[in-house]
């Protein structure tokens, strides 16, 4: 009973977040090539996130150093607020 209540509440909260546009593989490949992401340790999922973020004119926040560096270079970084060790 409590689990279903938590799931319903979470679903309601998530409905208020902005939705990013989906990134097609062709657009992701183009971004990887154009932005020089190949060989920088950015996973395929991360490249999809960057592409969707750019298309949706949004920003992302991460504590992952490689993703943060690439996000800053792509001008989609929301910045960081501290260091997690």
N, C-alpha and C positions, 0 to 999 in steps of 0.2 A: 504494500500500500504506500509506504513512504517513498519507495523508489519511483513509482509512477508519478507521484506528486513532484518529485525532483525533476524528472524528465519533462513534464509539462511546463514547469517553471523555466527550465533551461531553454526549451523551445520558444517560449514567449520572449525571453531576453534576447535570444539570437535573432529573432525576427526584426529587431530594431537596429541591427548592424547594417552598414551599407554593403551591397552585393557587388563584387568585382565581376567584370566580364570574363568569360572563359577564354583561355589562350589555346589556340590551335597549334599543333606541332610545327606547322610551317612557320608561323610567327615566332615561335620559340627558337627554332633553328636560325632564323634571320637575326634575332636579338643576340644569340650566342655568338654568331659570326660578326655582326656589326659592332657589338660592344666589347669584343675580345674576351669573352668569358671562358672560352675553351682553355682547359689546362689550369684554371684558377681554383679548382676544387669546389666548384659550384655544382651541386647535384641537379639532375634533370628536373626534379620537383621544384627546386629553388629557382631554376630558369623559368619554369612555368609561372611561379609566383611573381617573379619580376615582370614577365610579359603581361600578365593580367593586371598587375599594379600600374604599369605604365599606361595600358589601354584604358583603365578606369580612372586615371588621374588621381590615384591614391598614394599613400605612403605606407611603408612597413617599418616595424620595430623588431630588432633581434639582438640577442647577446652573442650570437655566433659571429666570430671575428671575420671569417671569410665572407659570409653573407652580408654583414654590415659594411665591409669595405666595398663590395660590389654594389650594394644599394646606394652608397654614397656616390660612387662613380656614375651610377645611372640616374642620380638625382631623385631617388624614390625613398630615401631614408628619412624616417621620422626622428632619427637621432637615438641616443641612448641616455639613460639616466643612472649612471653608476656602472660598476664592474662587478660581475658575479664570478666568484672563484670556486 
